[in-house]
């Protein structure tokens, strides 16, 4: 018998460690709240409402990894960034209402009601959100349809450059658009579907290079390198970060599902790398370039005529990752007795936006019509159409009033349920599940016309075709799709 020498120390139970960390976090938060209140940086009512909002978000049970990430997103989107913006007073093209003003209080109350609805809907659909492990199938191969779509998407990319006069002219056109600071001048108008198809070219080429019968390091390396090259040519050169970031994320999911599983440690490393890529592309989106980075905040203030506490970082946190200020402005406008609700008009405009102008000359306007009328008197700028995004809750507010804002929170829950069904029984739909994954999050960030473009670009032109572009060698029968389609149809029922 072998004796094991004891160190004399008893490891702390996991529950006590968790309780210790919670106590530490609670103490730190309490100290911050006391300092903020003592220095009169925040109104007491704002702190109370924000605390209720955070408590409701934390009460959401993380039934699977996607819901867990969704809860983290809600925490920052509703609980952190709005209060942070109010405390520092950063005004990004719009005036901030006082903390105790009616629009700010109304936004908090509506958000609390929306989060409460989200929690209830998630609890009701608890069984449909059970955690499961996505199947991995390294035997799947890219079929002829994958090579066809790769060729067509590359042709769309080439057509775009030929029509616009080559790479240098495309760069010049984008710089002109940045200088105009808006949508009044759009050199890419009329190329919507073609540009969307071109954006998918890095993924289709990636599939064709990695999902082959004979795989080697050289082809895998080329596959990842071309993601950056074609991603830049199809989206980055036009200032689109999502065209690069989404491509990287989707490619990693496809590699994990069909080529070689990626460990959790490597996944976190890749995730951090993708996030840093998105942050490093901020100067590109803003048209600031990468020269003289030490003066980046000052150059940002001069170009955008903004004095904000953190320069471009403020724009990233409070404009790209938050919709608080624009939604507060919308609430203030909708509450006026003379305001006429859009009653769904903007959603019809979003669906019509995918039809080429050459085929439909007088198609209805997108949500830009309503939101431009709302912010025209408040936004600094001379554009006819605003580039500010209201998020889908904000658009539902403009269409159906305060009730529309709250009830819209049920849609991301339906998206989470649908997402949890896709790919459960067949690896054929791994790519579709991948491109659907961001939708519950993007619902709060994008307007309907932007979401429609996302669905066309990534779902219609890549996710769905990928389900039919795979083949299994050696006479192996492809997984059945009937059960998968049945589950998706069931989740679509109200």
C-alpha positions in Angstrom: 0.0 0.0 0.0 1.4 3.4 -1.0 1.0 6.2 1.5 0.1 9.6 0.1 1.6 12.5 2.0 -0.8 15.1 3.0 0.1 18.8 2.7 -2.1 19.6 5.6 -4.2 22.0 3.5 -7.8 21.4 2.6 -8.8 22.9 -0.8 -11.7 25.4 -0.6 -15.0 24.1 -1.8 -16.0 25.5 -5.3 -19.2 27.0 -3.8 -17.2 29.0 -1.3 -14.8 30.3 -3.9 -17.7 31.4 -6.1 -19.3 33.1 -3.1 -16.0 34.8 -2.4 -15.8 36.2 -5.9 -19.4 37.3 -5.9 -18.8 39.1 -2.6 -15.7 40.8 -4.0 -17.5 41.9 -7.1 -20.5 43.1 -5.1 -18.3 45.1 -2.8 -16.4 46.7 -5.7 -19.7 47.6 -7.4 -21.1 49.1 -4.2 -17.9 51.1 -3.7 -18.2 52.5 -7.3 -21.9 53.3 -6.8 -21.1 55.2 -3.6 -18.3 57.2 -5.2 -20.5 58.0 -8.2 -23.4 59.2 -6.1 -21.1 61.1 -3.7 -19.5 63.0 -6.5 -22.9 63.7 -8.0 -21.9 62.1 -11.3 -25.1 60.1 -11.4 -28.7 60.6 -10.4 -30.0 58.3 -7.7 -33.0 57.3 -9.8 -30.6 56.4 -12.7 -28.5 54.1 -10.4 -31.7 52.4 -9.1 -33.1 51.8 -12.6 -29.8 50.6 -13.9 -29.4 48.2 -10.9 -32.9 46.7 -11.5 -32.0 46.2 -15.2 -28.7 44.5 -14.3 -30.4 42.3 -11.7 -33.0 41.1 -14.3 -30.3 40.4 -16.9 -28.2 38.4 -14.3 -31.4 36.4 -13.4 -31.5 34.9 -16.9 -30.5 31.3 -16.7 -27.7 30.4 -19.1 -29.1 27.2 -20.4 -26.6 26.8 -23.2 -23.4 28.6 -24.3 -25.3 30.8 -26.8 -27.7 32.0 -24.1 -24.8 32.6 -21.8 -23.1 34.8 -24.3 -26.5 36.5 -25.0 -26.8 37.4 -21.4 -23.3 38.9 -21.4 -24.2 40.9 -24.4 -27.4 42.2 -22.8 -25.4 43.1 -19.6 -23.1 45.4 -21.6 -25.7 46.7 -24.1 -28.3 47.7 -21.5 -26.5 47.7 -18.2 -23.0 49.1 -18.8 -22.7 51.2 -21.9 -25.8 53.5 -21.4 -24.8 54.4 -17.8 -21.2 54.8 -18.8 -22.2 57.3 -21.6 -24.4 59.2 -19.2 -21.6 59.4 -16.6 -18.9 60.7 -19.0 -21.4 62.8 -21.0 -20.1 61.8 -24.4 -22.4 63.2 -27.1 -21.8 61.5 -30.5 -23.8 63.6 -33.1 -26.8 63.7 -30.7 -27.5 65.7 -27.6 -27.8 63.6 -24.4 -30.9 64.1 -22.3 -30.4 64.7 -18.6 -30.2 61.6 -16.4 -33.5 62.3 -14.7 -35.3 63.4 -17.9 -38.5 61.7 -19.0 -36.9 60.1 -22.2 -34.1 58.5 -20.2 -36.4 57.2 -17.4 -38.8 55.9 -20.1 -35.9 54.1 -21.9 -34.9 52.4 -18.6 -38.5 51.4 -17.8 -39.2 50.0 -21.3 -35.8 48.1 -21.3 -36.7 46.6 -17.9 -40.0 45.5 -19.3 -38.3 44.1 -22.4 -35.7 42.2 -20.4 -38.4 40.8 -18.1 -40.3 39.6 -21.2 -37.0 38.0 -22.4 -36.5 36.1 -19.2 -40.1 34.9 -19.1 -39.9 33.7 -22.8 -36.6 32.0 -22.2 -38.0 30.2 -19.1 -41.1 29.1 -21.1 -38.9 27.7 -23.9 -36.4 26.1 -21.5 -36.7 22.6 -22.9 -36.1 23.9 -26.5 -32.8 25.5 -25.3 -31.2 22.4 -23.8 -27.4 22.2 -24.4 -26.1 19.8 -27.0 -22.8 19.1 -28.7 -22.7 20.0 -32.4 -21.7 17.0 -34.6 -18.3 17.0 -36.3 -18.0 15.3 -39.7 -14.5 15.3 -41.2 -15.6 13.1 -44.0 -17.7 15.7 -45.8 -16.3 17.1 -49.0 -17.0 20.2 -51.1 -19.2 19.2 -54.1 -19.6 20.7 -57.5 -22.0 23.3 -56.2 -19.4 24.6 -53.8 -16.9 25.1 -56.7 -19.7 26.7 -58.8 -20.5 29.2 -56.0 -16.8 29.9 -55.4 -16.4 30.7 -59.1 -19.5 32.9 -59.3 -18.6 34.8 -56.2 -15.1 35.5 -57.6 -16.7 36.7 -60.8 -19.0 39.0 -58.8 -15.9 40.4 -57.1 -14.1 40.9 -60.5 -17.2 42.5 -62.0 -17.4 45.0 -59.1 -13.8 46.1 -59.7 -14.2 46.3 -63.5 -17.4 48.4 -63.1 -15.8 50.8 -60.6 -12.5 51.2 -62.4 -10.1 49.0 -60.6 -8.6 48.8 -57.1 -7.1 52.3 -56.8 -10.4 53.9 -58.0 -12.4 51.9 -55.5 -10.1 53.2 -52.7 -10.6 56.8 -54.1 -14.4 56.4 -54.2 -14.5 55.2 -50.6 -12.3 58.0 -49.4 -14.7 60.4 -51.1 -17.6 58.8 -49.4 -15.9 59.1 -46.0 -15.2 62.8 -46.6 -18.9 63.3 -47.4 -19.7 61.6 -44.1 -22.9 60.0 -45.1 -25.1 58.1 -47.5 -25.8 61.0 -49.8 -22.9 59.8 -51.9 -22.8 56.0 -52.4 -20.5 54.8 -55.2 -21.6 51.2 -54.5 -25.3 52.0 -55.1 -26.9 49.4 -57.5 -24.3 46.7 -56.6 -26.1 45.4 -53.5 -26.6 41.8 -54.4 -23.4 41.6 -56.5 -21.4 43.1 -53.6 -23.1 40.7 -51.2 -22.2 37.7 -53.4 -18.6 39.0 -53.7 -18.4 39.2 -49.9 -19.0 35.5 -49.7 -16.0 34.6 -52.0 -13.5 34.2 -49.1 -15.7 31.6 -47.5 -16.5 29.6 -50.7 -12.8 29.5 -51.6 -12.0 28.5 -48.0 -14.5 25.6 -48.3 -13.0 24.4 -51.6 -9.4 24.5 -50.3 -10.0 22.8 -46.9 -12.8 20.3 -47.6 -10.8 18.3 -50.1 -10.1 14.6 -50.3 -6.4 15.2 -49.9 -5.6 17.8 -47.3 -2.2 19.3 -46.5 -0.6 22.1 -44.6 0.0 24.2 -47.8 -3.6 24.3 -48.9 -4.8 25.0 -45.3 -2.3 27.9 -45.0 -3.4 29.3 -48.4 -7.1 28.9 -47.3 -6.5 31.1 -44.2 -4.3 33.6 -45.9 -6.9 34.2 -48.7 -9.5 35.0 -46.0 -7.7 38.2 -45.3 -6.8 39.0 -48.9 -10.2 38.4 -50.4 -11.9 39.7 -47.2 -10.0 43.0 -47.8 -10.8 43.2 -51.5 -14.5 42.3 -51.1 -15.3 44.4 -47.9 -12.3 46.0 -46.2 -11.4 48.3 -49.0 -15.0 49.7 -48.7 -14.6 50.3 -45.0 -16.7 47.2 -43.9 -15.4 45.6 -40.8 -18.1 43.0 -40.6 -17.2 41.7 -44.0 -13.8 40.7 -42.6 -14.6 39.9 -39.0 -17.6 37.7 -39.9 -15.6 35.9 -42.5 -12.9 35.0 -40.0 -15.4 33.8 -37.4 -17.5 31.8 -39.9 -14.3 30.2 -41.3 -13.2 29.0 -37.9 -16.6 27.4 -37.2 -16.5 25.6 -40.5 -12.9 24.4 -39.9 -13.9 23.1 -36.5 -17.0 21.3 -37.8 -15.6 19.8 -41.0 -11.8 19.8 -41.0 -10.3 19.5 -37.5 -11.8 20.2 -34.1 -10.4 23.3 -32.4 -9.7 23.1 -28.6 -11.4 25.5 -26.2 -8.0 27.1 -25.5 -7.3 27.7 -29.2 -10.9 28.9 -29.7 -10.4 31.6 -27.0 -7.1 32.6 -28.6 -8.7 32.9 -32.0 -11.7 34.8 -30.5 -9.4 37.3 -28.9 -7.5 37.7 -32.2 -10.7 38.3 -34.2 -11.9 40.8 -31.6 -8.6 42.7 -31.8 -8.8 42.6 -35.6 -12.2 44.3 -35.3 -10.8 47.0 -33.0 -7.7 47.6 -35.2 -10.0 48.2 -38.2 -11.8 51.1 -36.4 -9.4 53.7 -37.9 -10.1 52.2 -41.3 -13.9 52.6 -40.9 -13.5 56.1 -39.7 -11.3 57.0 -42.6 -8.4 58.0 -40.3 -5.7 55.7 -41.5 -2.8 54.4 -39.4 -0.3 57.2 -39.7 0.5 59.1 -36.5 -1.4 56.8 -34.2 -0.3 58.9 -31.1 -2.6 61.7 -32.4 -5.5 59.4 -33.3 -7.9 60.9 -30.7 -7.1 64.4 -31.8 -7.4 63.6 -35.5 -10.7 61.9 -34.8 -12.0 65.0 -33.0 -10.9 67.3 -35.8 -12.3 65.2 -38.6 -15.6 64.3 -36.9 -16.0 67.5 -34.9 -16.5 65.5 -31.7 -15.1 66.1 -28.2 -15.5 62.8 -26.5 -13.7 61.3 -23.4 -12.0 58.4 -25.2 -11.8 59.5 -28.8 -12.5 56.7 -31.3 -13.1 54.3 -28.5 -16.1 56.3 -27.3 -17.5 56.1 -30.8 -16.9 52.3 -30.8 -18.5 51.7 -27.4 -21.4 54.2 -27.4 -22.2 54.3 -31.1 -21.2 50.8 -32.5 -22.1 48.8 -29.4 -25.0 50.9 -28.0 -28.2 52.4 -29.2 -29.2 54.2 -26.0 -29.0 57.9 -27.1 -30.8 57.4 -30.4 -33.6 55.3 -28.8 -34.0 57.9 -26.1 -34.5 60.5 -28.8 -37.0 58.2 -30.6 -39.0 57.8 -27.4 -39.1 61.5 -26.9 -40.4 61.9 -30.5 -42.9 59.1 -30.4 -44.5 60.4 -27.2 -45.5 63.6 -28.9 -49.3 63.7 -29.6 -48.8 64.7 -33.2 -46.4 61.9 -34.1 -47.8 59.3 -36.7 -46.5 55.8 -36.3 -45.0 54.1 -39.3 -47.1 50.9 -38.7 -44.7 48.5 -40.5 -43.9 50.7 -43.5 -40.1 50.6 -42.8 -40.1 46.7 -42.8 -41.7 46.7 -46.2 -39.0 49.1 -47.4 -36.3 46.8 -46.0 -37.7 43.8 -48.0 -37.9 46.0 -51.1 -34.3 47.1 -50.7 -33.0 43.8 -52.0 -34.7 44.3 -55.3 -32.3 46.1 -57.8 -33.3 49.7 -58.5 -33.1 48.9 -62.2 -36.1 46.5 -61.8 -38.0 48.7 -59.3 -37.4 52.4 -59.7 -39.9 53.8 -57.2 -39.6 51.1 -54.5 -40.4 52.3 -50.9 -37.8 53.9 -48.7 -36.1 51.9 -45.9 -36.2 52.9 -42.2 -33.8 55.8 -43.2 -36.9 57.8 -44.0 -38.5 57.8 -40.5 -35.3 57.9 -38.5 -33.9 60.8 -40.6 -37.0 62.8 -39.9 -36.6 62.2 -36.1 -32.9 63.2 -35.8 -32.8 65.9 -38.5 -33.3 68.7 -36.0 -30.9 67.2 -33.5 -28.1 65.5 -35.4 -25.0 67.6 -36.3 -24.6 67.3 -40.0 -26.1 68.3 -43.3 -27.1 64.9 -44.7 -30.6 64.2 -46.0 -30.4 60.7 -44.7 -28.9 59.8 -41.3 -26.4 56.9 -40.9 -27.3 56.3 -37.3 -28.7 52.9 -36.4 -31.6 52.6 -34.0 -31.6 48.8 -33.6 -34.7 46.7 -34.1 -36.3 47.6 -30.8 -35.9 51.3 -31.9 -37.5 50.5 -35.2 -40.4 48.7 -33.7 -40.8 51.7 -31.4 -41.1 54.0 -34.4 -43.6 51.6 -36.1 -45.8 50.4 -33.3 -45.1 52.7 -30.3 -43.9 51.9 -26.8 -45.6 48.5 -26.8 -43.7 47.6 -30.0 -40.4 48.4 -28.3 -41.2 45.9 -25.4 -42.8 43.2 -27.5 -39.9 43.1 -29.9 -37.7 41.5 -27.2 -39.6 38.2 -27.9 -38.0 37.9 -31.3 -34.4 37.3 -30.2 -35.8 34.5 -28.0 -37.5 32.9 -31.0 -34.1 33.2 -32.9 -32.3 31.5 -30.0 -34.8 28.6 -30.0 -34.6 28.3 -33.8 -30.8 28.4 -33.7 -30.7 25.6 -31.1 -32.6 23.3 -33.5 -30.5 23.9 -36.6 -27.7 21.3 -37.1 -28.9 19.1 -34.2 -29.4 16.0 -36.4 -27.2 16.7 -39.4 -23.8 18.2 -39.9 -25.0 19.3 -43.3 -26.4 22.4 -41.7 -23.3 23.4 -39.7 -22.6 26.4 -41.9 -26.2 27.6 -41.7 -26.1 27.3 -37.9 -22.8 29.3 -38.0 -24.2 32.3 -40.0 -27.5 32.3 -38.0 -25.6 32.4 -34.6 -25.1 36.3 -34.6 -28.7 37.2 -35.4 -30.0 37.3 -31.7 -27.2 39.8 -30.9 -27.5 41.8 -34.2 -31.2 42.2 -33.6 -30.4 44.9 -31.0 -27.7 46.6 -33.1 -29.0 46.6 -36.7 -32.1 48.1 -38.5 -34.3 46.0 -40.6 -32.7 46.9 -44.0 -29.2 46.0 -42.6 -30.5 42.7 -41.2 -32.1 41.9 -44.6 -28.8 42.5 -46.3 -27.0 40.3 -43.7 -29.5 37.5 -44.3 -29.1 37.7 -48.1 -25.3 37.9 -47.9 -24.6 35.2 -45.3 -27.7 33.0 -45.1 -29.2 33.0 -48.7 -25.8 33.2 -50.6 -23.8 30.9 -48.3 -25.4 29.2 -45.3 -28.3 27.6 -47.2 -26.4 26.7 -50.4 -23.7 25.0 -48.2 -26.3 22.6 -47.0 -26.6 21.3 -50.5 -22.9 21.8 -51.6 -21.5 18.9 -49.5 -21.0 15.3 -50.5 -19.8 12.2 -48.7 -17.2 10.0 -50.4 -17.1 6.2 -50.8 -20.8 5.9 -51.4 -21.5 7.0 -47.8 -25.1 8.3 -47.6 -25.5 11.9 -46.8 -27.3 12.8 -43.6 -31.0 13.1 -44.0 -32.4 16.7 -44.0 -36.0 15.9 -43.5 -35.8 15.8 -39.7 -33.8 19.0 -39.6 -36.3 20.9 -41.8 -39.2 19.5 -39.6 -37.5 20.9 -36.4 -36.9 24.3 -38.0 -40.5 24.4 -39.1 -41.7 23.5 -35.6 -39.6 26.3 -34.1 -41.1 28.8 -36.5 -44.6 28.2 -35.2 -45.8 30.9 -32.7 
